[in-house]
Amino acid sequence: MTIPFDDPIGDAEDVAVIRPQSRLLEIDFKQLWRFRDLLFALAWRDIRLRYRQTALGVAWVVLQPLLGAAIFTVVFGLIARMPSGGAPYFVISFAGLIGWTLFSSTVTRVSASIVANAELIRKVYFPRLLLPLGILPSTLLDFAFGAGFMAVLMAIYRIAPDSGLLLLPVCAFILLALALGLGMIAGSFAVEFRDVQYIVPLFIQLMMYASPVGYSANAVPAYLRPVYDLNPLVAPVEAMRWSLLGIGQLDVRGLAYSAGLAAALLAIGLAVFRLKERRFADVI
């Protein structure tokens, strides 16, 4: 906010007074738009530095889920002999991994975005919300590459998409909202408690096996489903696989539950971020 004051020499000058916002869920879109160049710069830096000085470069975006799908195919498809619904198990695993990768990479990188930019936070003022938002373009770009390769796999195995494909962006949006909310909460606490950087990878690893990434939710015993379905990742990951391959059943109620929890986590994450950001520069 800008307020005038009287100059003792006789000239009026403007002084910029920066105050924290009183409403925790309020987003100053005008200010974010004013700093849009910084947002674009942060996003481009994140995209450029991720694969800088790597031999394979952007190929890692596809190579990582490919290797993961191959491992899941051996473990769950060949050894455990999980049901595949008639589709190649490799394609089932890859379909689950593209949604999971969107979630896990967003949580991991958003939770580290504040501490990673400590020097920038100490030196200049800018809307701190730009730091987690600057991560999203690169994670969405990775998701687009993964979805593109999924289209190649579907063409190779002659799997024709249908109208269910329209649900794919809805599932991606729910996973992204869940990840952003959790990432902002973790990133806000990581400024004061660096233990968070050890907790997040452990949480991600546990959630991967508690979610239908390398297997279908139909393989979970019926008596465990009420507890299993409390995981908000179950419905969007399964719905994403259904939208691509038509395998399994679409759980509309589960998807609505995940969407509601994603909205709640996003609101909580924003509130925690707003509350903690007032002391970022002092504590970090």
C-alpha positions as CSV (number, residue, x, y, z in Angstrom):
1,M,0.0,0.0,0.0
2,T,1.3,3.5,-0.8
3,I,0.7,6.5,1.5
4,P,1.9,10.1,1.2
5,F,3.7,12.0,4.0
6,D,4.9,15.6,4.3
7,D,8.5,16.2,3.4
8,P,10.1,18.7,5.8
9,I,11.9,20.3,2.8
10,G,8.5,21.0,1.2
11,D,8.2,18.3,-1.4
12,A,5.7,15.4,-1.1
13,E,7.0,11.9,-1.6
14,D,5.5,8.5,-1.6
15,V,6.5,5.7,0.7
16,A,5.6,2.1,0.1
17,V,4.3,0.5,3.2
18,I,4.1,-3.3,3.1
19,R,1.7,-4.9,5.5
20,P,0.6,-8.6,5.8
21,Q,-2.9,-9.3,4.6
22,S,-5.4,-9.7,7.5
23,R,-7.5,-12.4,5.8
24,L,-5.6,-15.7,5.6
25,L,-7.6,-16.9,2.6
26,E,-7.4,-13.7,0.6
27,I,-5.3,-13.7,-2.6
28,D,-4.3,-10.4,-4.0
29,F,-4.6,-11.2,-7.7
30,K,-3.7,-7.6,-8.7
31,Q,-0.4,-7.9,-6.9
32,L,0.3,-11.3,-8.4
33,W,-0.4,-9.9,-11.9
34,R,2.0,-7.0,-11.2
35,F,4.7,-9.5,-10.4
36,R,3.8,-11.8,-13.4
37,D,7.3,-11.3,-14.9
38,L,8.9,-12.8,-11.8
39,L,6.4,-15.7,-11.9
40,F,7.4,-16.5,-15.5
41,A,11.1,-16.1,-14.6
42,L,10.8,-18.5,-11.6
43,A,8.8,-21.0,-13.8
44,W,11.4,-20.9,-16.6
45,R,14.3,-21.2,-14.2
46,D,12.7,-24.3,-12.7
47,I,12.2,-25.9,-16.1
48,R,15.7,-25.0,-17.3
49,L,17.6,-26.0,-14.2
50,R,15.9,-29.3,-13.7
51,Y,17.7,-31.1,-16.6
52,R,20.7,-28.8,-16.9
53,Q,23.9,-30.7,-17.4
54,T,22.1,-34.1,-17.8
55,A,22.9,-36.4,-20.7
56,L,19.3,-37.4,-21.4
57,G,17.7,-34.0,-20.6
58,V,14.0,-33.9,-20.8
59,A,13.9,-37.6,-21.7
60,W,14.0,-38.2,-17.9
61,V,10.4,-37.0,-17.8
62,V,9.3,-40.2,-19.6
63,L,12.1,-42.5,-18.6
64,Q,11.4,-42.3,-14.9
65,P,7.7,-43.5,-15.1
66,L,8.8,-46.0,-17.8
67,L,11.2,-47.6,-15.4
68,G,8.7,-47.5,-12.6
69,A,6.0,-49.2,-14.8
70,A,8.5,-51.9,-15.8
71,I,9.2,-52.6,-12.1
72,F,5.5,-52.7,-11.2
73,T,4.9,-55.0,-14.2
74,V,7.4,-57.5,-12.8
75,V,6.4,-57.2,-9.2
76,F,2.6,-56.9,-9.4
77,G,1.9,-58.4,-12.8
78,L,4.3,-61.3,-13.1
79,I,5.1,-62.2,-9.4
80,A,1.9,-61.2,-7.5
81,R,-0.3,-61.8,-10.6
82,M,-2.6,-58.9,-9.9
83,P,-5.7,-58.7,-12.2
84,S,-5.3,-56.5,-15.3
85,G,-8.8,-56.5,-16.7
86,G,-7.5,-57.8,-20.0
87,A,-5.1,-54.9,-20.7
88,P,-1.3,-55.1,-20.8
89,Y,0.0,-54.7,-17.2
90,F,2.7,-52.3,-18.4
91,V,0.1,-49.9,-19.7
92,I,-2.0,-50.2,-16.5
93,S,1.1,-49.3,-14.4
94,F,2.1,-46.4,-16.7
95,A,-1.4,-44.9,-16.6
96,G,-1.3,-44.9,-12.8
97,L,2.2,-43.5,-12.7
98,I,1.5,-40.4,-14.8
99,G,-1.1,-39.2,-12.3
100,W,1.0,-40.2,-9.3
101,T,4.1,-38.4,-10.7
102,L,2.1,-35.2,-11.0
103,F,1.1,-35.4,-7.4
104,S,4.4,-36.6,-5.9
105,S,6.6,-34.2,-7.8
106,T,4.4,-31.2,-7.0
107,V,4.3,-32.0,-3.3
108,T,8.1,-32.6,-3.2
109,R,9.1,-29.4,-5.0
110,V,6.5,-27.1,-3.6
111,S,7.5,-28.1,0.0
112,A,11.1,-27.3,-0.8
113,S,10.4,-24.0,-2.7
114,I,10.6,-21.7,0.3
115,V,13.9,-22.9,1.8
116,A,15.4,-23.3,-1.7
117,N,14.9,-19.5,-2.3
118,A,16.1,-18.3,1.1
119,E,18.5,-15.8,-0.3
120,L,15.9,-14.2,-2.5
121,I,13.4,-14.0,0.3
122,R,16.0,-12.2,2.6
123,K,16.9,-9.6,0.0
124,V,13.8,-8.3,-1.8
125,Y,10.1,-8.1,-1.3
126,F,7.7,-10.0,-3.7
127,P,4.5,-12.0,-3.1
128,R,5.9,-15.2,-1.5
129,L,3.0,-17.1,-3.1
130,L,4.9,-16.9,-6.4
131,L,7.4,-19.5,-5.1
132,P,5.0,-22.5,-4.9
133,L,3.0,-21.2,-7.9
134,G,6.2,-21.1,-10.0
135,I,6.6,-24.8,-9.6
136,L,3.3,-25.7,-11.3
137,P,4.3,-25.0,-14.9
138,S,7.1,-27.5,-14.8
139,T,5.1,-30.2,-13.2
140,L,2.2,-29.7,-15.6
141,L,4.8,-29.8,-18.5
142,D,6.1,-33.1,-17.2
143,F,2.5,-34.4,-17.0
144,A,1.9,-33.3,-20.6
145,F,5.0,-35.3,-21.7
146,G,3.8,-38.3,-19.8
147,A,0.3,-38.1,-21.2
148,G,1.8,-37.8,-24.7
149,F,3.8,-40.9,-24.3
150,M,0.7,-42.7,-22.8
151,A,-1.0,-41.9,-26.1
152,V,1.9,-43.5,-27.9
153,L,1.6,-46.7,-25.8
154,M,-2.2,-46.8,-26.4
155,A,-1.5,-46.6,-30.1
156,I,1.1,-49.4,-29.9
157,Y,-1.3,-51.7,-28.0
158,R,-4.3,-50.6,-30.1
159,I,-6.3,-49.2,-27.2
160,A,-8.8,-46.7,-28.5
161,P,-9.8,-43.8,-26.2
162,D,-13.5,-42.9,-25.7
163,S,-15.5,-40.0,-24.2
164,G,-14.2,-40.9,-20.8
165,L,-11.0,-39.1,-21.8
166,L,-12.7,-35.9,-21.0
167,L,-12.4,-36.8,-17.3
168,L,-8.6,-36.8,-17.5
169,P,-8.1,-33.0,-16.8
170,V,-10.5,-33.2,-13.9
171,C,-8.5,-35.9,-12.3
172,A,-5.3,-34.0,-12.9
173,F,-6.7,-30.9,-11.4
174,I,-7.8,-32.7,-8.2
175,L,-4.4,-34.3,-7.8
176,L,-2.7,-30.9,-8.4
177,A,-4.9,-29.2,-5.8
178,L,-4.2,-32.0,-3.3
179,A,-0.4,-31.7,-3.9
180,L,-0.4,-27.9,-3.8
181,G,-2.3,-27.8,-0.5
182,L,0.0,-30.4,1.1
183,G,3.1,-28.8,-0.4
184,M,2.3,-25.3,1.0
185,I,1.6,-26.7,4.5
186,A,4.9,-28.7,4.4
187,G,6.9,-25.8,2.9
188,S,5.6,-23.3,5.5
189,F,6.7,-25.5,8.4
190,A,10.0,-26.5,6.7
191,V,11.2,-22.9,7.2
192,E,11.3,-23.4,11.0
193,F,11.5,-27.2,11.2
194,R,14.0,-28.7,8.7
195,D,12.8,-32.2,9.7
196,V,10.1,-31.7,7.1
197,Q,12.6,-32.4,4.3
198,Y,13.0,-35.9,5.7
199,I,9.3,-36.5,6.4
200,V,8.0,-35.6,2.9
201,P,10.0,-38.3,1.0
202,L,8.9,-40.9,3.5
203,F,5.3,-39.7,3.2
204,I,5.5,-39.9,-0.6
205,Q,6.9,-43.4,-0.5
206,L,4.3,-44.7,1.9
207,M,1.4,-43.1,-0.1
208,M,2.6,-44.6,-3.4
209,Y,2.0,-48.1,-2.0
210,A,-1.2,-47.1,-0.3
211,S,-2.6,-45.8,-3.7
212,P,-3.6,-47.7,-6.8
213,V,-0.5,-46.7,-8.8
214,G,1.1,-50.1,-9.7
215,Y,-2.1,-52.0,-9.3
216,S,-5.9,-51.5,-9.6
217,A,-8.0,-50.7,-6.6
218,N,-10.2,-53.7,-7.5
219,A,-7.3,-55.9,-6.3
220,V,-7.8,-54.6,-2.7
221,P,-9.8,-57.0,-0.6
222,A,-13.4,-55.9,0.0
223,Y,-13.1,-55.8,3.8
224,L,-10.2,-53.2,3.5
225,R,-11.9,-51.0,0.9
226,P,-13.7,-48.7,3.4
227,V,-10.4,-47.8,5.0
228,Y,-8.5,-47.8,1.8
229,D,-10.9,-45.5,0.1
230,L,-10.2,-42.8,2.7
231,N,-7.0,-42.1,0.8
232,P,-8.0,-39.1,-1.4
233,L,-5.6,-40.3,-4.1
234,V,-7.4,-43.5,-4.8
235,A,-10.4,-42.1,-6.7
236,P,-8.5,-39.7,-9.0
237,V,-5.8,-42.1,-9.8
238,E,-8.3,-44.9,-10.6
239,A,-10.5,-42.4,-12.5
240,M,-7.5,-41.4,-14.6
241,R,-6.8,-45.0,-15.5
242,W,-10.4,-45.5,-16.3
243,S,-10.5,-42.4,-18.5
244,L,-7.5,-43.6,-20.5
245,L,-8.1,-47.4,-20.7
246,G,-11.7,-47.9,-19.7
247,I,-10.6,-50.4,-17.0
248,G,-12.5,-50.7,-13.8
249,Q,-15.5,-48.7,-12.6
250,L,-15.8,-44.9,-12.2
251,D,-16.3,-44.1,-8.5
252,V,-18.2,-40.8,-8.8
253,R,-18.8,-40.5,-5.0
254,G,-15.1,-41.2,-4.3
255,L,-14.1,-38.6,-6.9
256,A,-16.4,-36.0,-5.2
257,Y,-14.9,-36.9,-1.8
258,S,-11.4,-36.4,-3.2
259,A,-12.4,-33.1,-4.8
260,G,-13.9,-31.8,-1.6
261,L,-10.9,-32.8,0.4
262,A,-8.6,-31.2,-2.2
263,A,-10.5,-27.9,-1.9
264,A,-10.2,-28.1,1.9
265,L,-6.5,-28.9,1.8
266,L,-5.9,-26.1,-0.6
267,A,-7.7,-23.6,1.7
268,I,-5.8,-24.9,4.7
269,G,-2.5,-24.7,2.8
270,L,-3.2,-21.2,1.8
271,A,-4.1,-20.2,5.4
272,V,-1.0,-21.8,6.9
273,F,1.2,-20.2,4.2
274,R,-0.3,-16.7,4.8
275,L,0.1,-17.1,8.6
276,K,3.7,-18.3,8.3
277,E,5.0,-16.1,5.5
278,R,5.1,-13.0,7.8
279,R,8.2,-14.5,9.5
280,F,9.8,-16.2,6.5
281,A,12.5,-13.5,6.1
282,D,13.3,-13.5,9.8
283,V,13.4,-17.2,10.4
284,I,14.8,-18.6,7.2
